[in-house]
């Protein structure tokens, strides 16, 4: 049966390239250029895998992913994120909480992409065995046993007194392959590790990962491996041992937190109808264990609000039916019940009392939780009832007083902040000016503004406000990167002095930012500062990936950067960018770089042809002229050497 892949990507050139590559792997690929189009495809026909760009038009990739996870039919669909804008671990972790195992930052290698696809395309999981594994992990935790749990994919998890503390993983689906699929190491590094026969500390000893990074990646892998195993249809086994052998570094996990994440990712399947049939008429009450485990979990706001409704003493089926997403509500109740945090009773009864003094509940002060229980009509209710317009949140001249930070929620804060930076230039959004500017002040202002956008808060925003938040963060990042670079700041100051309308809603857009970074990169190249050039040109390429000049000059910066000389991955990236540049447009810069690559390989004849192509397009192309001159000098030297040898 042919594997069907939905590719949600608005970059037509990249989408076509990936479609061709997947076709060579025997997969059928459907391309959707917008988030709305992708939803239509998902609603009309089944697919096995979704390749998702986050910055899609009409419906963002994040909002599309949120909708999938709320759909009973699509909640378990494997998703691979591909992004060139939302970079960094915090976004990858935020996506992981929505069930995404593979987060690829553009440009990614062919091998990393293929590894992610092959890893994601697992068979349909069988519920029964997953239930047994779920129960087994709970049993190990509750009885405090020590030993080794062997998972279907070859991973052995070491438990110590009921908690996972380490793992041993070899083979194609092991930890090293996980690092390759996430782009942390190159394919050659993977082969080097497999041939070494050493443990995970190999990556720290060789300098491929810092110790802290190794611990964090190990934690991510172990979490993903266990959650994945909950859906595997092959068997598992547990060998009880008093002193099991462990592999360093240790990676302790909390079983309640782990299983809560698995429940959030719909990795703990259960028979919903049967669960409701058996317990629907009963009344859920919180047990004493509930109060011991709640602060281990980081519950979502809607889940906390949902738990507050237990005080109404209503039967389970009524609580589930009243929820905005009944399927999620039933799964959440099942998780709490399986953990022993809830009990179902035939008659209305009060919750059990905690058997200890509790100062905080849901990781919030008890007084705050108590206040949240009291029904009240506030500003948020009125806004939701009357209007959702930005004007009511930001305020107008006729309002008696502006809203304080205590009076508005995070969604309204985002909308207010967006309105506040309209028409402001890069200095003004950080409360600075050209005269008062300093790098320390810029750094403090940037981190103060972006710190509030945690992945947890970011993922809870509604679709419209999430797009606004993405624009705000992107704008802050562009502003910070520009002003923190001496060269880019000079270019920006020149533009600012010539035109005072640079702002989020003025003439400032991705094209302008790309132009600033490209010009900065060009200046760095002339100065021989190839590392700074690579960084600036990478930003330009991220903003305008279909610009042939951006691709070519970035490839040249990577190739010329001394830090990349021993990295085959960097060389492959430069070649990929070079090929893409020429695919977009026949340009002199790309031909000249290809000539230098050939010349470095000792293939002067082919290199000369590439230099000639470059000069045919642009007779002033300096790199091509330098290359031809070097070839001519080398030939002259060789000729003199030959004459000297003949007549000596």
C-alpha positions as CSV (number, residue, x, y, z in Angstrom):
1,X,0.0,0.0,0.0
2,X,1.4,3.4,-1.1
3,X,2.3,5.8,1.7
4,X,0.4,9.1,1.4
5,X,2.2,12.3,2.6
6,X,0.6,15.7,2.9
7,X,3.2,18.5,2.4
8,X,1.9,21.8,3.7
9,X,4.5,24.3,2.3
10,X,4.0,27.7,0.6
11,X,7.5,27.7,-0.9
12,X,6.7,26.2,-4.3
13,X,10.3,25.4,-5.3
14,X,11.0,23.6,-2.0
15,X,7.7,21.7,-2.1
16,X,8.4,20.5,-5.7
17,X,11.9,19.3,-4.7
18,X,10.6,17.4,-1.6
19,X,7.8,15.9,-3.7
20,X,10.3,14.6,-6.2
21,X,12.5,13.2,-3.4
22,X,9.6,11.4,-1.7
23,X,8.4,10.0,-5.0
24,X,11.8,8.4,-5.4
25,X,11.2,6.7,-2.0
26,X,7.9,5.3,-3.4
27,X,5.6,7.8,-1.6
28,X,2.6,9.7,-2.9
29,X,2.8,13.4,-1.9
30,X,-0.1,15.9,-1.9
31,X,1.1,19.6,-1.8
32,X,-1.0,22.3,0.0
33,X,0.2,25.9,-0.3
34,X,-1.9,27.2,2.6
35,X,-3.1,26.1,6.0
36,X,-6.7,26.2,4.9
37,X,-6.0,24.0,1.9
38,X,-4.1,21.5,4.1
39,X,-7.2,21.3,6.4
40,X,-9.4,20.6,3.4
41,X,-7.1,17.7,2.3
42,X,-7.0,16.2,5.8
43,X,-10.8,16.4,6.1
44,X,-11.4,14.8,2.7
45,X,-8.9,11.9,2.5
46,X,-6.6,10.0,4.8
47,X,-2.9,10.6,4.9
48,X,-0.1,8.8,6.7
49,X,2.2,11.7,7.5
50,X,2.0,15.6,7.6
51,X,5.1,17.7,6.7
52,X,4.2,21.1,8.1
53,X,5.7,24.5,7.6
54,X,4.8,26.8,10.6
55,X,4.5,30.1,8.7
56,X,1.7,29.2,6.3
57,X,-0.7,31.8,4.8
58,X,-4.4,31.9,5.8
59,X,-4.1,29.4,8.6
60,X,-0.7,29.2,10.5
61,X,1.0,25.9,10.9
62,X,0.8,26.1,14.7
63,X,-3.0,26.7,14.6
64,X,-3.4,23.8,12.1
65,X,-1.4,21.6,14.5
66,X,-3.6,22.6,17.4
67,X,-6.8,21.7,15.5
68,X,-5.3,18.3,14.6
69,X,-4.6,17.4,18.2
70,X,-8.2,18.4,19.2
71,X,-9.6,16.1,16.5
72,X,-10.3,12.5,17.5
73,X,-9.7,11.3,14.0
74,X,-6.4,13.2,13.4
75,X,-5.0,13.5,16.9
76,X,-2.4,10.7,16.4
77,X,-1.3,11.7,12.9
78,X,2.5,11.9,12.7
79,X,3.7,15.4,12.0
80,X,7.2,16.7,11.0
81,X,7.7,20.4,11.5
82,X,9.9,22.3,8.9
83,X,10.6,25.9,9.7
84,X,13.1,28.6,8.7
85,X,11.8,31.3,11.1
86,X,11.0,29.7,14.5
87,X,14.4,28.5,15.5
88,X,15.7,27.3,18.8
89,X,15.0,24.7,21.4
90,X,12.1,26.5,23.1
91,X,10.0,26.2,19.9
92,X,11.0,22.6,19.4
93,X,10.0,21.8,23.0
94,X,6.7,23.7,22.5
95,X,6.0,21.6,19.4
96,X,6.9,18.4,21.2
97,X,4.2,19.1,23.7
98,X,1.8,18.9,20.7
99,X,3.1,15.5,19.8
100,X,5.8,16.5,17.3
101,X,8.8,14.2,17.4
102,X,10.8,15.8,14.6
103,X,11.5,19.6,14.3
104,X,13.6,20.4,11.3
105,X,15.1,23.9,10.9
106,X,15.6,25.0,7.3
107,X,17.9,24.4,5.5
108,X,18.1,20.7,6.6
109,X,20.1,17.9,5.1
110,X,18.6,15.2,2.9
111,X,19.6,12.6,5.4
112,X,18.0,14.4,8.4
113,X,14.8,14.7,6.4
114,X,14.8,11.1,5.4
115,X,15.5,9.9,8.9
116,X,12.6,12.0,10.3
117,X,10.2,10.6,7.6
118,X,11.2,7.0,8.2
119,X,11.0,7.4,11.9
120,X,7.6,9.0,11.8
121,X,6.0,6.4,9.4
122,X,5.4,3.7,12.0
123,X,2.6,1.2,11.8
124,X,-0.9,1.8,13.3
125,X,-0.6,1.0,17.0
126,X,-2.6,-1.6,18.7
127,X,-4.5,-0.4,21.7
128,X,-4.4,-3.5,23.8
129,X,-0.6,-3.9,24.1
130,X,-0.3,-0.1,24.7
131,X,-2.6,-0.4,27.6
132,X,-0.5,-3.3,29.0
133,X,2.7,-1.2,28.8
134,X,0.9,1.8,30.4
135,X,-0.2,-0.5,33.2
136,X,3.3,-2.0,33.5
137,X,5.0,1.4,33.8
138,X,2.4,2.4,36.5
139,X,3.0,-0.9,38.3
140,X,6.7,-0.4,38.3
141,X,6.3,3.1,39.6
142,X,3.8,2.3,42.3
143,X,5.7,-0.7,43.6
144,X,9.1,1.1,43.5
145,X,10.8,-1.7,41.6
146,X,14.2,-1.6,40.0
147,X,15.2,-3.3,36.7
148,X,15.3,-3.0,33.0
149,X,12.3,-2.4,30.7
150,X,13.0,-3.5,27.1
151,X,11.0,-1.5,24.6
152,X,10.0,-2.7,21.1
153,X,12.4,-0.4,19.2
154,X,15.4,-1.8,21.0
155,X,15.7,0.7,23.8
156,X,16.3,-0.6,27.3
157,X,15.0,1.7,30.0
158,X,16.7,1.4,33.5
159,X,14.3,1.9,36.4
160,X,15.6,2.6,39.9
161,X,13.0,2.5,42.7
162,X,10.1,2.9,40.3
163,X,11.5,5.8,38.3
164,X,13.4,5.8,34.9
165,X,16.9,7.0,35.5
166,X,18.8,6.0,32.3
167,X,18.7,4.0,29.1
168,X,20.8,1.9,26.7
169,X,20.1,2.3,23.0
170,X,21.9,1.0,20.0
171,X,21.1,0.4,16.3
172,X,19.3,2.4,13.6
173,X,16.5,3.5,15.8
174,X,18.7,4.5,18.7
175,X,19.9,7.7,20.4
176,X,22.5,8.5,17.8
177,X,20.0,8.3,15.0
178,X,17.7,10.6,17.0
179,X,20.5,13.1,17.2
180,X,21.0,12.8,13.4
181,X,17.3,13.3,12.7
182,X,17.2,16.5,14.8
183,X,20.3,17.8,13.2
184,X,22.5,17.7,16.3
185,X,25.1,15.6,14.6
186,X,26.1,14.8,11.0
187,X,25.8,11.4,9.3
188,X,29.6,10.8,9.6
189,X,29.4,11.5,13.3
190,X,26.7,8.8,13.6
191,X,28.9,6.2,11.8
192,X,31.9,7.2,14.0
193,X,29.8,6.6,17.2
194,X,28.4,3.3,16.0
195,X,31.9,2.0,15.1
196,X,33.3,3.2,18.5
197,X,31.1,0.8,20.5
198,X,31.1,3.4,23.4
199,X,28.2,4.8,25.4
200,X,26.5,8.2,25.1
201,X,29.4,10.0,26.8
202,X,31.2,9.6,23.5
203,X,29.4,12.7,22.2
204,X,30.7,14.7,25.1
205,X,34.2,13.3,25.0
206,X,34.6,14.1,21.3
207,X,33.2,17.6,21.7
208,X,30.1,17.0,19.5
209,X,27.8,18.0,22.4
210,X,28.3,19.8,25.7
211,X,27.5,17.8,28.8
212,X,24.4,19.8,29.4
213,X,23.2,19.4,25.8
214,X,23.8,15.6,26.1
215,X,21.7,15.3,29.2
216,X,18.9,17.3,27.7
217,X,18.9,15.4,24.4
218,X,19.0,12.2,26.4
219,X,16.0,13.3,28.3
220,X,14.1,14.2,25.1
221,X,15.0,10.9,23.5
222,X,14.0,8.8,26.5
223,X,10.7,10.6,26.8
224,X,10.0,10.2,23.1
225,X,11.0,6.5,23.1
226,X,8.7,5.6,26.0
227,X,5.8,7.6,24.6
228,X,6.4,6.0,21.2
229,X,6.5,2.5,22.8
230,X,3.0,3.1,24.3
231,X,1.7,2.9,20.7
232,X,3.9,0.0,19.4
233,X,2.2,-3.2,18.6
234,X,5.1,-5.5,19.3
235,X,6.0,-6.8,22.8
236,X,8.0,-5.5,25.7
237,X,9.5,-7.2,28.8
238,X,10.7,-6.2,32.3
239,X,13.5,-7.8,34.1
240,X,13.5,-7.0,37.8
241,X,17.1,-6.4,39.2
242,X,18.2,-5.1,42.5
243,X,21.2,-3.2,41.0
244,X,20.7,-2.7,37.3
245,X,23.6,-1.5,35.2
246,X,23.2,2.1,34.1
247,X,24.7,4.1,31.3
248,X,25.8,7.6,31.9
249,X,24.8,10.4,31.9
250,X,21.8,9.7,34.1
251,X,18.4,10.9,32.8
252,X,15.9,10.7,35.6
253,X,12.2,11.1,34.6
254,X,9.1,11.6,36.7
255,X,6.6,8.8,35.7
256,X,3.5,11.0,36.5
257,X,4.9,13.8,34.3
258,X,5.9,11.3,31.6
259,X,2.5,9.7,31.4
260,X,0.7,13.1,31.6
261,X,2.7,14.1,28.5
262,X,1.8,10.8,26.8
263,X,-1.9,11.5,27.6
264,X,-1.6,15.0,26.1
265,X,-0.2,13.5,22.9
266,X,-3.0,10.9,22.7
267,X,-0.4,8.1,23.2
268,X,-2.5,6.3,25.9
269,X,-5.4,5.0,23.9
270,X,-8.5,3.9,25.8
271,X,-12.0,2.8,25.0
272,X,-13.9,6.0,25.5
273,X,-17.4,4.6,25.1
274,X,-16.7,1.8,27.5
275,X,-15.1,4.2,30.0
276,X,-18.2,6.5,29.9
277,X,-20.6,3.6,30.0
278,X,-19.1,2.2,33.2
279,X,-18.5,5.5,35.0
280,X,-20.7,8.0,33.3
281,X,-23.4,8.0,36.0
282,X,-20.9,8.2,38.9
283,X,-19.4,11.3,40.6
284,X,-15.7,12.0,40.2
285,X,-14.0,13.0,43.5
286,X,-10.3,13.9,44.1
287,X,-8.4,11.5,46.2
288,X,-5.6,12.3,48.6
289,X,-3.1,11.1,45.9
290,X,-4.5,13.9,43.7
291,X,-3.0,16.5,46.0
292,X,0.3,14.7,46.1
293,X,0.7,14.5,42.3
294,X,-0.9,17.7,41.0
295,X,2.1,19.9,41.6
296,X,4.3,17.4,39.7
297,X,2.3,18.2,36.6
298,X,2.1,21.4,34.6
299,X,-1.6,21.5,33.8
300,X,-3.0,23.7,31.1
301,X,-5.3,26.6,32.1
302,X,-8.3,24.9,30.6
303,X,-7.6,21.7,32.5
304,X,-7.3,23.6,35.8
305,X,-10.6,25.4,35.0
306,X,-12.1,22.0,34.2
307,X,-11.1,20.5,37.5
308,X,-12.6,23.4,39.4
309,X,-16.0,22.2,38.1
310,X,-15.8,19.1,40.2
311,X,-17.0,21.2,43.1
312,X,-20.4,21.2,41.3
313,X,-20.8,17.5,42.2
314,X,-22.1,16.5,38.7
315,X,-21.8,13.0,37.2
316,X,-19.0,12.2,34.7
317,X,-21.1,12.1,31.6
318,X,-22.5,15.6,32.3
319,X,-19.1,17.1,32.9
320,X,-17.7,15.5,29.7
321,X,-20.8,16.6,27.6
322,X,-20.4,20.2,28.9
323,X,-16.7,20.4,27.9
324,X,-15.7,22.3,24.7
325,X,-13.9,19.2,23.5
326,X,-15.6,16.1,25.0
327,X,-13.0,13.7,23.7
328,X,-10.2,15.5,25.4
329,X,-12.2,15.8,28.6
330,X,-12.8,12.1,28.7
331,X,-9.2,11.3,28.0
332,X,-8.1,13.7,30.8
333,X,-10.5,12.1,33.3
334,X,-9.2,8.6,32.3
335,X,-5.6,9.7,32.9
336,X,-6.4,11.0,36.4
337,X,-8.4,7.9,37.2
338,X,-5.6,5.6,36.0
339,X,-3.1,7.5,38.1
340,X,-5.3,7.1,41.2
341,X,-5.9,10.8,41.4
342,X,-9.7,10.5,40.9
343,X,-12.2,8.0,42.2
344,X,-15.8,7.5,41.0
345,X,-18.5,7.1,43.6
346,X,-22.1,6.2,43.2
347,X,-23.4,9.2,45.3
348,X,-22.3,12.8,45.6
349,X,-19.5,13.1,48.2
350,X,-16.8,15.5,49.1
351,X,-13.2,15.3,47.9
352,X,-10.7,13.5,50.1
353,X,-8.5,15.8,52.2
354,X,-4.7,16.0,51.6
355,X,-2.8,14.0,54.2
356,X,-0.2,16.8,54.6
357,X,-0.2,20.6,54.8
358,X,-0.4,22.0,51.3
359,X,0.6,25.6,50.5
360,X,0.2,25.5,46.7
361,X,-2.2,23.7,44.3
362,X,-1.7,23.6,40.5
363,X,1.7,25.2,41.3
364,X,-0.2,28.4,42.4
365,X,-0.9,29.8,45.9
366,X,-4.0,28.3,47.5
367,X,-5.6,31.8,47.9
368,X,-5.4,32.3,44.1
369,X,-7.0,29.0,43.4
370,X,-9.8,29.7,45.9
371,X,-10.4,33.1,44.3
372,X,-10.6,31.4,40.9
373,X,-13.4,29.2,42.2
374,X,-15.7,32.1,43.0
375,X,-17.9,33.0,40.0
376,X,-17.7,36.6,39.0
377,X,-18.4,38.8,36.0
378,X,-15.3,40.7,35.0
379,X,-13.9,42.7,32.2
380,X,-12.9,39.6,30.2
381,X,-16.5,38.4,30.3
382,X,-17.8,41.7,29.0
383,X,-15.3,41.8,26.3
384,X,-16.1,38.3,25.2
385,X,-19.8,39.1,25.3
386,X,-19.7,42.5,23.6
387,X,-16.8,42.5,21.2
388,X,-13.4,41.0,20.3
389,X,-12.0,44.1,18.8
390,X,-8.5,45.3,19.6
391,X,-9.9,48.7,20.5
392,X,-11.6,47.5,23.6
393,X,-8.4,45.8,24.8
394,X,-6.0,48.7,24.1
395,X,-8.4,51.4,25.2
396,X,-9.5,54.6,23.5
397,X,-9.1,58.3,24.4
398,X,-12.5,58.3,25.9
399,X,-11.8,55.7,28.6
400,X,-11.4,56.9,32.1
401,X,-8.1,55.0,32.6
402,X,-6.0,52.4,30.7
403,X,-6.2,48.8,31.8
404,X,-3.4,47.6,34.2
405,X,-1.5,44.4,33.7
406,X,-3.5,42.7,36.4
407,X,-6.8,43.4,34.6
408,X,-5.9,41.7,31.3
409,X,-5.0,38.2,30.3
410,X,-2.0,37.1,28.2
411,X,-4.0,37.1,24.9
412,X,-5.0,40.7,25.5
413,X,-1.5,41.6,26.5
414,X,-0.3,40.3,23.1
415,X,-2.9,42.4,21.3
416,X,-2.0,45.5,23.3
417,X,1.7,45.0,22.6
418,X,1.1,44.6,18.9
419,X,-0.8,47.9,18.8
420,X,1.9,49.6,20.8
421,X,4.7,48.9,18.3
422,X,2.8,50.0,15.2
423,X,4.8,52.6,13.2
424,X,7.8,52.4,15.6
425,X,11.3,52.0,14.4
426,X,13.7,49.4,15.8
427,X,15.0,51.8,18.4
428,X,11.6,52.9,19.6
429,X,10.2,49.5,20.2
430,X,12.9,48.9,22.8
431,X,12.5,52.3,24.4
432,X,15.8,53.6,22.9
433,X,16.9,56.2,20.4
434,X,19.9,56.6,18.1
435,X,21.4,59.0,20.7
436,X,20.7,56.9,23.8
437,X,21.6,53.5,22.2
438,X,23.9,51.1,24.0
439,X,24.4,47.3,23.4
440,X,23.7,46.6,27.1
441,X,20.5,48.5,27.1
442,X,19.4,46.8,23.9
443,X,20.1,43.3,25.3
444,X,18.2,44.0,28.6
445,X,15.2,45.5,26.7
446,X,15.1,42.6,24.2
447,X,15.2,39.8,26.8
448,X,12.6,41.7,29.0
449,X,10.2,41.8,26.1
450,X,10.6,38.3,24.8
451,X,10.8,36.5,28.2
452,X,7.0,36.6,28.6
453,X,6.5,34.6,25.4
454,X,7.2,31.2,26.9
455,X,6.4,28.1,24.7
456,X,3.6,27.2,27.1
457,X,1.9,30.6,26.8
458,X,2.6,30.8,23.1
459,X,0.9,27.5,22.3
460,X,-2.2,28.4,24.3
461,X,-3.1,31.5,22.3
462,X,-6.0,31.5,19.8
463,X,-5.2,31.3,16.1
464,X,-5.6,35.0,15.3
465,X,-3.6,36.2,18.4
466,X,-1.0,33.5,17.8
467,X,-0.3,35.0,14.3
468,X,0.1,38.4,16.0
469,X,2.5,37.0,18.6
470,X,4.5,35.4,15.8
471,X,4.8,38.7,14.0
472,X,5.8,40.4,17.3
473,X,8.5,37.9,18.1
474,X,9.8,38.0,14.5
475,X,9.9,41.8,14.6
476,X,11.7,41.8,17.9
477,X,14.3,39.3,16.6
478,X,14.8,41.3,13.4
479,X,15.3,44.5,15.4
480,X,17.7,42.9,17.9
481,X,19.8,41.2,15.2
482,X,20.0,44.4,13.2
483,X,20.9,46.7,16.1
484,X,23.3,44.2,17.7
485,X,25.4,44.0,14.5
486,X,27.7,47.1,13.9
487,X,27.5,46.7,10.2
488,X,23.7,46.0,10.0
489,X,23.1,48.9,12.4
490,X,25.0,51.2,10.1
491,X,22.9,50.1,7.1
492,X,19.7,50.5,9.1
493,X,20.7,54.0,10.4
494,X,21.2,55.1,6.8
495,X,17.7,53.9,5.8
496,X,16.2,55.3,9.0
497,X,17.7,58.8,8.3
498,X,16.4,58.7,4.8
499,X,12.9,57.5,5.7
500,X,11.2,57.8,9.1
501,X,8.3,55.5,8.2
502,X,10.1,52.3,9.0
503,X,7.9,50.3,11.4
504,X,5.9,47.1,11.8
505,X,3.0,48.6,9.8
506,X,5.0,51.0,7.7
507,X,7.6,50.1,5.1
508,X,9.4,47.6,7.3
509,X,8.8,44.0,6.2
510,X,10.7,40.8,5.5
511,X,12.0,42.1,2.2
512,X,13.6,45.2,3.9
513,X,15.1,43.1,6.7
514,X,16.5,40.6,4.1
515,X,18.0,43.5,2.2
516,X,19.7,44.8,5.4
517,X,21.1,41.4,6.3
518,X,22.2,40.7,2.7
519,X,24.1,44.0,2.6
520,X,25.6,43.4,6.0
521,X,26.7,39.9,4.9
522,X,28.3,41.4,1.7
523,X,30.3,43.9,3.8
524,X,31.5,41.2,6.2
525,X,32.6,39.1,3.2
526,X,34.7,42.0,1.9
527,X,36.2,42.4,5.3
528,X,37.0,38.6,5.5
529,X,34.8,38.1,8.6
530,X,33.2,35.0,7.2
531,X,31.5,33.8,10.4
532,X,29.6,37.1,10.8
533,X,28.9,37.0,7.0
534,X,27.5,33.5,7.3
535,X,25.2,34.6,10.2
536,X,23.9,37.7,8.4
537,X,23.4,35.9,5.1
538,X,21.6,33.0,6.9
539,X,19.1,35.6,8.2
540,X,18.6,37.0,4.7
541,X,18.2,33.5,3.3
542,X,15.6,32.6,6.0
543,X,13.5,35.6,5.1
544,X,13.9,35.2,1.3
545,X,14.8,31.6,0.6
546,X,13.9,32.0,-3.1
547,X,16.4,34.7,-3.8
548,X,19.2,33.3,-5.9
549,X,21.8,35.8,-4.7
550,X,21.1,35.1,-1.1
551,X,21.6,31.3,-1.7
552,X,24.8,31.9,-3.6
553,X,26.5,34.3,-1.2
554,X,25.5,32.2,1.8
555,X,27.0,29.2,0.1
556,X,30.2,31.2,-0.5
557,X,30.3,32.4,3.2
558,X,29.9,28.8,4.5
559,X,32.6,27.6,2.1
560,X,35.0,30.3,3.0
561,X,34.4,30.2,6.8
562,X,37.5,28.5,8.3
563,X,35.4,27.1,11.1
564,X,33.6,24.9,8.5
565,X,36.7,23.4,6.9
566,X,36.6,20.0,8.6
567,X,32.8,19.8,8.5
568,X,31.4,17.6,5.7
569,X,27.9,18.7,6.7
570,X,28.8,22.4,6.0
571,X,30.2,21.5,2.6
572,X,27.1,19.6,1.7
573,X,25.0,22.6,2.8
574,X,27.0,24.9,0.6
575,X,26.6,22.6,-2.4
576,X,22.9,22.3,-1.7
577,X,22.5,26.1,-1.6
578,X,24.6,26.5,-4.7
579,X,22.4,24.0,-6.6
580,X,19.3,25.8,-5.4
581,X,20.7,29.2,-6.5
582,X,21.3,28.0,-10.0
583,X,17.9,26.2,-10.1
584,X,16.2,29.5,-9.2
585,X,18.2,31.6,-11.6
586,X,21.4,31.3,-13.7
587,X,23.6,33.8,-11.8
588,X,27.3,34.8,-11.9
589,X,27.9,34.4,-8.2
590,X,26.9,30.7,-8.1
591,X,28.9,29.8,-11.2
592,X,32.0,31.5,-9.7
593,X,31.6,29.6,-6.4
594,X,31.2,26.3,-8.2
595,X,34.4,27.2,-10.1
596,X,36.3,27.7,-6.9
597,X,35.0,24.4,-5.5
598,X,36.2,22.6,-8.6
599,X,39.6,24.3,-8.5
600,X,40.1,23.3,-4.8
601,X,39.5,19.7,-5.9
602,X,42.3,20.2,-8.5
603,X,39.9,20.2,-11.5
604,X,41.2,23.4,-13.2
605,X,39.7,22.6,-16.6
606,X,36.1,22.3,-15.3
607,X,36.7,25.3,-13.0
608,X,37.7,27.5,-15.9
609,X,34.4,26.6,-17.7
610,X,32.4,27.7,-14.7
611,X,34.3,31.0,-14.4
612,X,33.7,31.7,-18.1
613,X,29.9,31.1,-17.5
614,X,30.0,33.6,-14.6
615,X,31.8,36.3,-16.7
616,X,29.4,35.8,-19.6
617,X,26.5,36.8,-17.2
618,X,28.5,39.5,-15.4
619,X,31.8,40.6,-16.9
620,X,32.7,42.3,-13.6
621,X,32.3,39.2,-11.4
622,X,35.4,39.6,-9.2
623,X,35.6,36.0,-7.9
624,X,35.4,34.6,-11.4
625,X,38.2,37.0,-12.6
626,X,40.4,36.0,-9.6
627,X,39.8,32.4,-10.4
628,X,40.8,32.7,-14.0
629,X,43.9,34.8,-13.1
630,X,44.9,32.1,-10.6
631,X,44.5,29.4,-13.2
632,X,46.6,31.4,-15.7
633,X,49.3,31.9,-13.2
634,X,49.4,28.3,-12.3
635,X,49.7,27.3,-15.9
636,X,52.5,29.8,-16.5
637,X,54.3,28.4,-13.4
638,X,53.9,24.8,-14.6
639,X,55.1,25.8,-18.1
640,X,58.3,27.4,-16.6
641,X,58.8,24.4,-14.5
642,X,58.5,22.1,-17.5
643,X,61.0,24.2,-19.5
644,X,63.4,24.2,-16.6
645,X,63.2,20.4,-16.3
646,X,63.8,20.0,-20.1
647,X,66.8,22.2,-20.3
648,X,68.4,21.5,-17.0
